[in-house]
Amino acid sequence: MSGLDPIALTQALIRCPSVTPRDEGALAVVEKALAPLGFACERMPFGSGAERVENLFARIGKKGPHFCFAGHTDVVPIGNKADWSIEPFGGIVKDGVLYGRGAEDMKGAIACFIAASAKFIEEKGKDFGGSISLMLTGDEEGAAVYGTREMLPVLKQSGDIPDVCLVGEPTNPETIGEMVKIGRRGSMNCVLTVEGRQGHVAYPQRADNPVTRLVNILHALKTHTLDKGTKFFDPSNLEVVSVDVGNAATNVIPARATARFNIRFNDTHTSRAIEEWIHKVCREQGARYTLDVKVTGEAFLTQPGPLSDLVSKVVQDITGRTPQLSTTGGTSDARFIREYCPVIEFGATGRTSHMVDEHVATADLNTLAEIYYRVLCRFFQIA
């Protein structure tokens, strides 16, 4: 890659300890790199007080076709610093490996967005017949309330919605070129509280044990086959993550019991339909209950076509690997973007994301930047 160095840019971003929702100068690093290239940079803050989030939309060009790179500058906490063998926010390169929180997820990809755009503009000129933008948020690893979801309606109103979008999440399990994400499963977190009647364990007929009803409900939910999967999606899955009673006594039937569970569902369902099914199971067990559901995203699929074909061909040309079109993994901000334009995801490997001593090979960053550059060339039909 000529022009801006993706490794140095990644180091500069890592050295900003931007744990959600703090920015700590990360977006200023991006602006400093993009502005000289001709990008118009607009900060888009949302929220207030301790929840205020800094976001950035940067665009060069005023007409279509419009290609957007999307991602997040925020990172997860480091955990116990003593567990790290290097400075978590040092951005240290050692033996061809760049260490630091966000190296894989996903400051490395953002640096590669910038390096690829710089090379493209330097070689093709600022009047290349379209627009390139970067849509970056500081609120992806957290609740994702004041980030991409809030930016998109504003961008729609201003006429800045792109024709297509590539999100730089770490999509490859082990090696660059293995996987392109063309969709994501939906996710819903459920809190189910079953009410009973407290009583003495020696006189169960005088009480109503909510634990028994809750266990029966969970068994019915867990053993039910939601579906068998589809061509691009694994079967939907429910996992119980907590059962809480808060009862320290051994001779008291409690008054209530609570369970928490998560459902990852494919595009044969909607969250509303699944919630109705949960209510049905609870009623069948004769339970008095409350159900609190928080949906973090619906399942979606960007049908294989021009965008996935373009990215896959570039990846194959550069890495020699034909990437799998996948929908595995957790959620990403693509769940918001998909409502506005076709979106796919391709980034670094995810071997150490969110882990102690998170790191990425410098060679992978150079490869990723070259892939993004070639994607731009093909998208704008410039050889």
N, C-alpha and C positions, 0 to 999 in steps of 0.2 A: 504493500500500500504506500502510495506517495501522500504528501500533505500531512494532515494531522495523524499523530501516532495513537492508535487505540489503546496501547498499553499504558502510555503516560496519562491519557485521559481517564482510564479506569483507576489508576493510582490516585489521581486528583479527586475523583469522586469518592473513592473509598475513604480518603482522609477527611471527608465530611461525615461525622457520626450521625447520620440522618435516620435515627430510629423513629418510627412512626409516632407522632405526626411531625416531628422536628425536621427542619430543612438543613440547618447548619451549613448553609452556603453551597449545597449541592447544585441547585438550579442556577446559581451565579456562575459556577464552573461551566455549565452547559451554555448559558448566554454568552459568556466570554469567548467560547469556541465558535458559536453559530453566527453572532452578529457580524464579524468581519467577512463572512461568506455571503452576506446579503439577506439573512433571515430576519424577518420582523418578529421580535420576541414580545409576547404579552403574558404577564403574570395574571393568573386567575385564582385568587385566594377565595376560599369558602370556609364557613364556620367562624367562630369567634373565641376569644380567650384561649384557654389551654387546648381547645379543639381546632383552632385555626390551622388550615392546611394551605401550603403554597403549591400551586400548580403552574405549569407553563405550556403555552401553545406557541410554537415557532413555525413560520411558514415563509418559503421563498416561492415567488410566482403568484400570479393573480388569476390564472385560468386553469382549466382542466386539460388533460387528465391530472388528477390529484392523488398522489401516493403519500400515505401517512405511516410513520413509525410510531408505535405507542409503547409506553412502559412506565416504570415507577422508579423514583429515586429513593424511596424509603426502604428501610431494611428492618429485619426483626432484631430483637435484643440479642446481645452476645451471650447471655447467661452468666456463668461464673468465669470471670476473666482469668482466674488462676488455672482454668482448664485449657486455656489457649497456650500454644507453644510460641506464638508470635504476637505482636501487637495487633489486636483485632481491627483497628482503624489505621494501621501503618502503611498499607499498600506496598508491602515488601515483595520484591522479586528475588527468588532463590532457586537456582538450578532450573531455570526456565519455567517456573511456576509463580504466579502472582497470588499472594495471600491477602485475605481481609474480608470482613463482613460485606456482602454484596457483590463479591467477585463474580459469582455465578448468577445470583438472583438479586437484581439484574443490572448492576452498574456496568458490567463488562459489555453487555449488549447495547446499552445506551452509548457508550464510548464508540462502539462499532457503528451504530447509526450515524453518529457525527462524522467519523472518519470516512465512511462510505459516501456520505453526502458531500463532504469536502472534496474527495477525489472526483466525484461525478461532476460537480460544479466547476472545479478547476480545469477539467479536461473538456467539458462540453459547453461551458459558459453559463452565465446566469439566465440567459434567454433560451432555455432548452425545450420550450414548447409545452410547459405544464407547470405543476406545483409539487413541491415536496414539503411535508410538514412533520413536526415531532409533537406528539401529545403526551406530556409527562406529568405524573401526579406524585404527590407525597403521601398518598393515603390509599395504598393497595394492600399492604400487609396487615393493616388493622381492620376497622369496620367498613372501610371503603365507602364512607358516607359523603365525604367532602372532596372527592377526587374526580375521577373520570366520569362517574355518573352525573355529577353536577356540571362538568365541562361541556358535555355533548349537547344538551339543549341550547346552551349559549352559542356554541359553534354552529348549530343548525340555523339559529336566528341570524347569525352574521354571514351565512353562506360559506362556512369553512368546513363543512362535513366532507371528508375525502371520498373518492370513488372506491378505494380499497384501503385496507389497513393491515399491517403486519405488526404483531405484538412480539417483543423480544424475550418472552419467558424462556427459561431453560428447559427445552423440550426433549433433548437427547439423553437417554438413560446413561450411556457410557461413552459414546464417541460421536463427534460432530458428523451429522449427516444421516443419523439413524431414524429420526422421527420429525414429522410435521404435524402439528395439532390443527385439526379442522373443526373441532367442536369440543364441548365440555359437558360432562354430566351435570344435572341439576343437584343442588344440595339444600337440605332443610334440616334445621336443628329443632328438636321437639322436647318439651318438658311436660311430662304427664304426671299429675298428682291425683291419686285415688283417695277419696275420703272414706273413713270407716267410723267405728265407734269404739272408743277406748274401753278396756276392761281387763279383768284378771284372767290369766292364762288357764287357771283351774276351772273357770266358768265361761268357756268360749261361747255358750249359747246366749250369754248376756251381752256379748260384744259382736262387732263386725270387723273382722281382720282385713285391713286394706292391703296388707302385704300379699295375702293369698290371691286376691283379685288382681293385683298388679302383676304378680308372677304369671298368672294365667293369661293376662292380656299380652304380656311380653312374649310368652311362648307362642301365642297365636300369631302375633306380628312377625316374629323371627322365623317361624317355620313356614310361613306363606311364601310361595314363589311369585314374586311380582311379575317377572317375565324371564325369558331365556336369552335375552340379549338380541342385538341386531347386527347387521353387517359391520357397522362402525362403532357400536357400543357394547361394552360388557353388560352382563345382567345387572339390574338394579339391586342394591344391597342396603340392608338395615343393620346398623351396629349399635347395641346398647353400650353406653359408655359410663353410666353411673346409675346406681340404685341407692337411694338414701332414705333412711327412716329417722335417724337422730334419736334412737331409743337406747339408752344405756342400761335399762332394767331388763332382767331376764324373766320377770313374772308379770309383765304388763303388755297387753296387746295395744299397739299404738293406734292413734287416731287417724293417721294419714301416712302415706308412703309416696315417694316421688322417684321417677326414673327419667333419665335423659338419654336420648338416642339421636343418631344422625342417619339420614337416608340419602344415599347418592343414587340418583335415578336417571334413566336414559330418556330419549325423546319419544318413547311410547307412552309416557305419562306427563301430567302436569302436577305441580305441587298441590293445586286445589283438589284434584282427583285423589291424590294420595292422602291428603288430610281428611277427606270425606271417608276414605276407607278406614283410617285409624278410628274415627268417631264410631263407625259401624261396629268395629271389633269391640270397642269399649262398651257400647250399648248391649251387645250380645252377651257380655259378661256381667251385665246388670250393675255396672259400676256407677257410683257418683264420683264425678271426676272433673278436672279442669285440664285443658290442653292448650299449651302455648307453643306456637309454631313461628319460627323465624326462617324465612326463605332467603338464602344468600345468592341464589341464581337458579334460573330455569335451564333445563337441558336445551342445547342448540347444536345445530350442525350446519356448517358451510359446505354445501354439496360440492364434491370434487368437480373442478372445472378450470376455467382459465387461470385463476389466481393460484390454486394449488398446483396446477400443471407447470406454471411459470417457475414457482419457487422450487418445486421438486426437480425440474430440469436443471436449474442452476446448481442446486446441491449435488446432483449426480455428476454434472460436468466437473465440479471442483473437487469433490471428495471421492468420486467413484462409487458412491453408495446410493441406492435408490431408497429414499426415506419412506417409512411406513406412514400412512395417513391414519392418525390416531385421535382418540378422544379421552385417553386415560388421564389420571392425575386429578388434582384438586381444581378449584375454581381460579379464574383470572379475570382481569378487567375486560377481556374479550366478551364476557357475558353482557356487558353494557354496550359495547361497540357494535355487536352483531345486530342490534335493533336499528342501526343507522346505515351500515354498509357491510359488504362482505369482509370477513376478517379471518386470518389464520395466524398461527403462532410458530415461530422458529427462533431458537436462540442457542445458548451454550449447553453444555451437559449439566445435569442436575445431581451429580454424584455427591456433592458436599453442601448443597443448598441448605441453609438454616442450621448447619452443623458447626461444631467447634473446628477451628482452622479451615474455614471455608476457603477454597482456592480454585483457580482456573489456570490451565496451561497457556502461556503466552502465545504459543503456536496456534492454539484454538481461537484466540482473539483475532489474530491476523487472518485466519481462515474465515471466521465469521464476518469480519469487515469486508473481505473480498466477496463473499456470498451476497451481502447486502448491496455492495456496489454493482455486481452483475445483475441483481434483481432490478435495480433502478434502470440499468441500461436496457434490459429486455422490456421492462414495463413501458418505457418511453420510446421503444423500438429504435434504439441507437446502438449499433454494433460497436 
